[in-house]
Amino acid sequence: MQTPSPAARFTARPQPLSPRDLFVSFTWLALQGFGGVLAIVQREMVEKKKWLTPDEFLEDWAVAQVMPGPNVINLALMIGDRYFGLRGAMAAVAGMLAVPLVVILVLAVLYAHYAGNPQVAGALRGMGAVSGGLIAATGIKLIPQLRKHPLGFGVALAFMVTVFALIALLQVPLGWVLLIIGGAACAWTWKKIPA
């Protein structure tokens, strides 16, 4: 059975219609992402628009995570580039930054004016709890994709638990965890996949 080419895989399913579609979509994502957009990006790109499969999202997110800079910007760059090259990448990043920047500036002015109000501070703490739940739910939703990992589900799960323990329990800096554990996982997976 012949494996479809990457181009055929991308054209056989929904995709953005134009760089403007990318701009509007990523603007909408950014405007929904209070406290982080990971959960929103996964829901919109994989479940609603179906521009990415769960496996592709997991792979792209892993790459975006280890690249320098904000990971969601890296992800927007990769998705935009995949469909429309440099124009798509620029449109996706502009969508993530342009309109939300205006909103953030307005909110910053309002926050500076009302920062002493205990009800405003309480409302922001409440939003922080919700964003923590969103991120945890997204991580849990990605676990089934590990069943297809070349190292096997058990090893992939062990890596995931190790990273969680190092960061959340032992307070090891993220950079060291990415370098050591991420490097070991990459090298092991590379050796496991036949050339």
Disulfide bonds with the S-S distance in Angstrom:
none
